[in-house]
Amino acid sequence: MARPLCLLFDCDGTLVDSEPLLADEMSSSLTEAGLPFRTSDYMGEFRGARFRRIVAALEQRYGSVDPERLDTLECRMRANLNRRLASELIAIDGAAEALAALSGHPMGVVSNGPENKIRTSLDATGLAAMFGDRLFSAYTAQCWKPDPCLFHHAASLMGFASEECVVIDDALVGVRGALAAGMTVIHLNRFPDVEQTPEGAIMISNMYQLPTVIAHLETSRALAAHA
């Protein structure tokens, strides 16, 4: 009998509702540095992107910022964000219920964020016990979504082949990276009016739907194995 599918979850916007806090802190810090940035810019253009990629895009538009000043600003921004995550963060609606229903599956978190941010987020929302140390940060792997290497890194350390993995991600950078990695991808599309799910991915609009989709995938997999 085949072992259960390995489930790889994004963190921000998929498990925890951290993106409004992140966008707010980015807006304050980047604007102060001379790179005008609104919270709506993150949600509309840069959701899920690496912080330094956002900075690079803004510098092309508004001019370069002194690297030392930028390092200081990023450190302060991340410290402020971690404090807010610890006290203000909530889980995405349905995430805890979905994880409980899927507890028989091996599960990990694959994020473009630093590992300490992932841990803070999961601890603050009571989801940490579901994942243990199976947290895969782009900063540790030194490759960022949409590069598929981050997903290959996570799958390898979990002991699974790409075709045995299902990625659950709300951001298009993650969806595209996971598709490129040859994995089954479920796009948590919480903004279906303005965001289109890429071809090849399965769309859900809320986390309550996830256990049913995973059950269907397991059934299809079992039928294919006996065909």
N, C-alpha and C positions, 0 to 999 in steps of 0.2 A: 504494500500500500504506500502511495506517495506521501511524503511528509507535507505538512501544511505550507501554503505559500508564505513567503517572507514579506512582511508589510513594512515599507519604509515611508515614514511620515515627514513632511515638512513641518516646521515649527510655527513660525510667524504667519498668522492668517489662516492656518490649517488646524493647529491644536490650540493656540492661544491668540487672543485678540490684542496683540501687541502693536500692530501697525499704526493705529492712531497715536499711541505714545511715541513710537519711533519717529513718525512723521513730524510730530510736534517738536521733539528735541532736535531733529535735523533742521527744521525751519529756523529755530532760534540760533543754532550754532553756525550754520552755513551763511545765513543772512548777515550775522555779525562779522563774518570773515570776508564779506564783500561779494558773496555768491548768492544773489537773491533766490530764495527758495520758499515756496508755500507748502503747507501740509497737503494741499490738493495735488501738487506736483508729484509727490511720492505715490499717492494712490492712483493717479492718472497715468504717469509715465514711467515711474521707476520701481514699482512694487516688486519686492523680492530681489532687487539688484544689490550687488556689493556696494558698500559705502564709497570705496575709492573709485568705482566706475561712475557713480553719480557725481562725485567731485570732478573727475576728469571731463565729463560732459558739460558741467557748469563752467569749468575753467575755459573750455573752448568758446563759450558764449560771452563770458564776462571778464576773462583775463586770469592770469595765474595768481596763486596765493603762495606766500612764502612757506616752504615745506615744514620748517620748524614750527611756525605758527599753526599750520594745519595739524601736525602731530599733537600739539598741546590741546587744540580745540577738540580733536577726536577723542582724546583721553578724557577730557572733561565731559563731553557729550555722553560717552559710554558710561561713565560713573553716574551721571545724573539719570540716565535711562535705567541702569540697574536698580537704583534706589526706587524709581517709580514702578518698575516691574514688580519689585518685591512687595509693594504696598497697594498698587492700583490694578494690577493685571487680573483679568478673568479669562476663563477658558472659552473657546469657541462653543457656541450652543450645540449640544449633542456630542461633543468630543469625548467626554468622560463616559457617556453611555455606550458610544461606539467601541471605545477601547475595552470596556468591560465585556461587551458581547464578543469581542474578537480575541479575548485573552488566551485562547488556545493556539494562537499564531505567534511565531517569533516576530518581534517588532523592534524597529530602531527609528531614530530621528536623524534626518539628513538635512542640514541647514547651512545657508551661506553666512550665518552669524557665528561669533566666537563661542567656544564651548561654555564659558562661564555665563554667557547670556542665555544659552539654551537651558543650563541647569537652573539658573535663577527663575526663568519662566516656568519650567515644569514644577519646581518646588512651590512657587507661589500659587499655582493652580491645582495642586494636589495630583498631578499626573506623573510625577517622577518615578513612582514605584513600578509603573507599567513598563519602563524602559531600562532601569538600572544604569549601567555604564555604556549602553549601546547608543551612544550619541556621537554623530559623525559631523564634525565641523569642517567647513571649507578652509578655515584658518589652520587647522591641523593637517589636513590633506594637501594644502597649498594648491587647490584647484576649486574654482567657483562655478556654480550653475550660471549659464546653461551648458558648461562643459560636462560631458557625460562622465568624465573621470571621477567626479565626486561620488556618483552613484555606483560605479564599478568598485571604488574604494570601499564603500559601505557594504556592498554585497559580498566582496571578498572576505572582509573581516567577520561578517556574519556567517560565512561558510555556504553561500548560495550562489548559483549561477544566475545570470541576468533573467533568463526565462522563468525562473522560480520566484521572481520578485514582483511585487505590486507597489508602485509609488503613488502616494496620495499627496497632492500639492495644489495649492490655490493659485500660485503665481505662474505666469506663462514661461518665465525663465526656467522654472523647475520642471514644468510639464514638457517643455521642448528638450531639456537635457535628459530627462528620463526616457523619453521616446528614442532619442539618439543612442541611449545606452542599451536599447533592445528590451526594455522592461514594459510590462503592462502598466498603464498609467490611468489613474482616476483623477480628473480635474474637479476639485471643489470650486465650482464657479458660483460665487456668491453675488456676482454682478452680471447676470446673464443678459441684461438689457444693453450693456456697453462692452461686454467682453465675449469673444467667440472662442469656444473650445477647439484647440487644434485637431486636425484630422488624425485619427488613430487613437485618440484618448477617449475615455468614457467620462461623461459629465454627470455630476451630482450637484444639487443646489444646496444641500445641507448634510451635516455629518450623520444625522439619523438614518439616512439612506445607505450609508456605507456597509453595514453588516449584510444587508440583502444582496448588494452588488458582489461582495466577496464570496458569499455563499453560491451565487450563480457562477462565478468564475471557477470555484472549486468543483462544482457539478460538471461544468463543461470540460474541465481538465480531466476529471475521472472518466467521463464518457469517451474522450479522445484517447485516453490510455488503453481503454478496452475495445477500441474500434478495430 
